[in-house]
């Protein structure tokens, strides 16, 4: 349904979808904007999709945790690298062994392995080669080159609610209250903060559940 919604607003907002990958807790999109800026595009998509999702699952309120993150892609070389990174996300997350087997990315669509029409692939393929069959072959070879490229890397780590976070801290550090971390010596306190950051806690959440200054958390 998210992909249907993405396709639905293409004409109205004037954007092109160059690549997508839907993951368990986040989405990667490579868009070529047109008449509307990204903020307006995502307001349209978000409002429509969240309304459908909440109706389907009988829930209310926000669905996405944070505002979207974005960065500009200004050269063909960089665009190719971002596109490859997006398609390799499920591989690097250990979900699949072959990126063409992942159902929720645009890679198989580029190779003609399905009849989906969510992505504007002609724009990208033409940059590889004017001959479409050669362009697809070059595209496939390029996207299957395994690299360590990282862009706006988003973790698949579990997101904790505050109450879950507090229980984890109590169990991990044998304390009666998560705020007791404030009383640890500096070295142990910082070690605890690093552990919580690695687990996927945001600096704001760590500060909120422990009472440790966010400035201190950010310094660690």
N, C-alpha and C positions, 0 to 999 in steps of 0.2 A: 504493500500500500504506500510505503514511503516513496518508492520508485514511480508509482502511478502519479502521486502528488507532484513529484519532481518534474515529470513529463508534462503534467497538466498546465503548469504555470510558465513553461518555456516561451510560448508565443506571447503571452500577456506581458511578461517581464523582459523578454528579448534576450535571454541568456542561452548559451550552448553548454551542454554537459559533455565534457571531454573525458572524464573518468569518474568512477565511483567505486566505493567499497563499503559495504555495511558490515560492521563488526558487532560483537556482543554488547558493548557499552558505548560505542561511538561510531561516527560516520566520517568517511573521507570523501570529499568532492573536489574535482578540478573543474571549475566553471570559467567560461569566457563571457564576461558580463556584457550587456547591451544597453537597453534604455534605462534600466533601474540599477541602483547601487546595491551592494550585497545586503546591507541592512534591510532594505525593503523586500528583497527577494526572500530572505530567511524569515521575515515576519509573515509573508504570505504562506510559504511552505509550512512553517511551524504551526501557525494558527489552524490551518486546514488539517494537518496530520494529527496534531494533538487533540483536536475536536473529535476526529474519527476514533482515535485510540481510546480516549476517555469514554466515549459512547460504547465502544465494543467491549471494554473491560470494566465498565461500570465504576469508573473512578473519577476524581476531580483534581484540579490543581495542575501545577507544572509537571512536565514530563522530562524535559532536558535539564540537567543539573546546572550547567553554566552557559554563558553566552558563547556563541561560536568563536573560534580562533581562525584568523586568516593571514595570509601573506601574499604579496604580489608576485606573479611569475612574469618576468620581463624579457626572457630570451627563449629561443627554441630549445637550446641545450638544457636549460633549467627545467623547462616544461616537460621534456622527455624524462628527465631524472625524477621529477615529482610523480609523473604518471607511472613510472616503473615502481617507485616506492609504494604508491597506493595499491597497485596490483599485487605486490609481494607481501602486503600486510598479513594476510591469513597464513602464508608460508612461514613468516618470521614469528608468528604467534603460535606455531606448531599445530594449527588446525588441519592443514592439508599438506600433502607432499608435492602436489602438482597444482600450480596456480590456475590452470584451465579447469580444474575440477571444482573450484569454489563457485557456488551458485549465486552469491550476492556481490559479485564485482563485475565490472564492464569488460574484463579480459576476454572471456569466452565470446562475448558479443563481437569484439574486434576480430576474433578469429573466425567468425561465422558459425560457431558451434551451437548457437541458439537463434531463435527468431525475435529476441527482444529488440526493441527500438528506443531504448532510453538514452543512448549515447550518440553524439554527433561525430561519428568516427571518421567521416570523409575529410574533415579539417585536419586531423592528426595524420591519417595515412598519407595524404598528399605531401606532407612534409617529409615523410620517409622516402617516397618515390612516386612519380606520376603513374607508373604502372601498378595497378591495384594489387595484383597477385604478388609482385615483388615487394610492394610496400607491406603487405601482411606478413610475408616471410621475414623481412627485416625487423618489423615490429615485434614479432614473436621472439626472434633471436635476442633482440635488445632487452625485452621484458623478462626473459628467463636468465639473464646474467645476474648472478647473486652478488650483491654489494652490501656494504655496511652503511649506506646512505641513511641519514636521519634528517628529517625536516621538523615539522611540528609533531614530534613523537608523542603519542598518547598511550598511556599505559592501560593494559587490560587487567590490572590488579583490582582486587575487590574493593568496592567503595563501602566504607563503614558508616552507619548511622552513629550519632553521638552516643546513644546508649550502648551500642555494640562496641564502640571504641573504648568506652569507660570500662566495660567488662573485660576487654582484652588487656588493657593496662593493669587492672587489678590482678588478673591471673598471671600475666607475664612478670610483674615486678613484686608480687606478694604484698600489695598495699591495700588498705581499706578504702582509700579514695584516690581517684586519678590526680587530684591536686597535690598529693604528697610528693609527686615528682619535683615540685618546686624546692623541696627540702634536701634533695640529693646533692652531693658535691658536684662541682661544675663538670668534671670529666664524665661522671656517670650520667648526669642530667643530659649532657650533649649526646652521649651514646644512645640514650633512650629516645631523644628527638630524632636522631638519624634512623633508628629502627622504625619509628612511626612514619617518617617520610618515605622510607623504602617500602613500607606496607601500603602506601597510597594515600595517607592522610595529607590534607592540604595544611599549609602553615597556619591558616586561619582556624581550622578545626582543632589542630594541636593546641593552639593558644586557648581556644574556647573550653576544651575539656580538661586541660591541665592547669589553667590559670597562669601559665608561663607567658611572659611578654612576647608578642608576635615579633618584635624587633630581635629578641634573643633567638627565636626559632629561625628567622630569616638569616641571621648571622651564621648559624650552624649549617 
